[in-house]
Amino acid sequence: MNELIRVLVVDDDALVRASLEMMLDGANGISVVGQAADGDEVPAAIDKHFPDLVLMDLRMPRVDGIVATRRLRARKNPPEVVVLTTFDTDENVLHALRAGASGFLLKDTPPAQIVEAVRRVAAGDPILSPAITRRLMDRAATEADAHTRARVALERLSPREYDVMLAVAQGKANAEIATELFMSVATVKAHISHILTKLDLGNRTQVALLAHDAGLA
């Protein structure tokens, strides 16, 4: 990009803000135009500095980076957001991406890679740390495997047992199931017993979890 990339640094640690500003201002084509020490300071900083990109911390005392990102991305013509944090749990990554972040980097990412990430995201190319990308791929594969295993397991049930399983997964009591499916409570109990045996499960909660893995509840 030929135009200067204007960056706002948001972090509650003054030393981190100063380090990032020094690093980015030393890179060709990038300028740190402002800083904010908490998520609640972001709107005013955006209105004052008009950045192209925000480097956003996650853990801040008043308004965290997820909330700040969501509010920022809801604005008209918002800047891009790259989350830069030490907290790399899958939940944090997914929440940040769903809030509208275009990048997620760890604070121990080498400076050259942070600079490159700023340039790429400013150019419209989302980026994640390689380690995070691998973990999300592994998680997706695990969830896909769980979904497949659950679907295959449920194929062992008869049509009537399947109906009872769905009702159990919805948290319905035996009497409710009996009324809904036009059978006696004793028959419902027998079906549930058969379901637990066929699926090698110990209780109704595990039935509900299996239905969830199969995408049914």
C-alpha positions, -999 to 999 in steps of 0.1 A, spaced: 0 0 0 13 35 -9 -9 54 16 1 57 52 -16 31 75 -30 50 105 -30 28 137 -47 32 171 -31 12 199 -55 0 227 -40 -16 257 -42 -10 295 -5 -15 299 14 18 292 46 0 285 30 -23 259 14 8 242 48 26 241 66 -5 228 40 -10 200 41 26 190 79 26 188 79 -6 168 51 4 144 63 40 139 97 26 129 81 6 101 77 21 66 42 32 57 27 29 92 20 56 118 5 52 153 -19 82 155 -32 76 190 -35 54 220 -63 43 244 -59 26 278 -93 9 279 -121 -2 257 -144 26 268 -119 51 254 -120 37 219 -150 56 205 -135 90 214 -101 80 201 -116 69 168 -135 102 164 -103 121 172 -77 101 152 -96 84 123 -74 53 123 -74 27 95 -67 -1 120 -69 -7 157 -46 -30 176 -69 -42 204 -60 -58 237 -85 -83 252 -83 -80 289 -90 -44 301 -105 -33 334 -136 -14 323 -146 -25 287 -128 -56 273 -116 -59 238 -144 -82 226 -171 -56 236 -150 -27 223 -145 -45 190 -182 -53 186 -192 -17 193 -165 -4 170 -174 -27 141 -211 -16 144 -201 20 135 -203 34 100 -171 28 80 -152 13 109 -115 7 110 -102 -29 109 -93 -46 142 -64 -68 150 -66 -84 185 -32 -86 202 -33 -105 234 -16 -131 257 -49 -149 261 -53 -173 232 -81 -197 243 -103 -209 215 -133 -191 231 -114 -158 230 -104 -163 194 -139 -172 183 -155 -144 203 -131 -119 188 -137 -130 152 -175 -130 157 -172 -95 171 -156 -84 138 -119 -86 143 -99 -93 111 -68 -106 129 -58 -123 161 -22 -123 172 -3 -132 204 18 -106 221 49 -128 218 45 -127 180 78 -114 165 77 -77 157 82 -82 120 52 -105 119 31 -79 138 41 -52 112 33 -76 84 -1 -84 99 -10 -47 102 -2 -42 65 -21 -73 54 -52 -66 75 -52 -29 63 -51 -43 28 -82 -64 35 -64 -97 42 -75 -113 75 -48 -130 95 -44 -153 124 -12 -165 142 -2 -199 127 -6 -217 161 -41 -203 164 -50 -213 129 -39 -249 136 -58 -251 168 -90 -239 152 -86 -264 124 -81 -292 149 -111 -280 168 -132 -280 137 -120 -314 128 -128 -327 163 -163 -312 162 -169 -327 128 -158 -361 140 -181 -358 170 -210 -349 147 -204 -379 125 -200 -403 154 -232 -391 169 -252 -394 137 -239 -429 132 -247 -439 167 -283 -427 164 -288 -448 134 -289 -478 157 -323 -466 171 -357 -477 157 -380 -449 145 -400 -450 177 -368 -449 199 -356 -420 178 -387 -401 186 -383 -408 223 -346 -398 221 -355 -364 206 -381 -358 234 -355 -368 261 -330 -344 245 -356 -316 247 -358 -322 285 -393 -336 285 -405 -358 314 -417 -393 308 -453 -383 313 -450 -356 287 -433 -379 262 -461 -405 268 -488 -380 261 -470 -365 230 -462 -399 215 -494 -417 225 -479 -444 246 -479 -454 282 -453 -441 307 -441 -477 311 -435 -480 274 -416 -447 274 -394 -461 302 -388 -492 282 -378 -472 252 -354 -451 272 -338 -482 287 -333 -496 252 -319 -463 240 -293 -462 268 -283 -498 261 -280 -494 223 -260 -461 226 -239 -473 256 -249 -443 276 -255 -440 314 -282 -414 317 -306 -390 300 -281 -361 301 -257 -381 279 -286 -387 255 -291 -350 253 -254 -344 247 -253 -369 220 -283 -353 203 -265 -320 205 -234 -334 189 -256 -347 161 -270 -312 156 -305 -322 168 -307 -301 200 
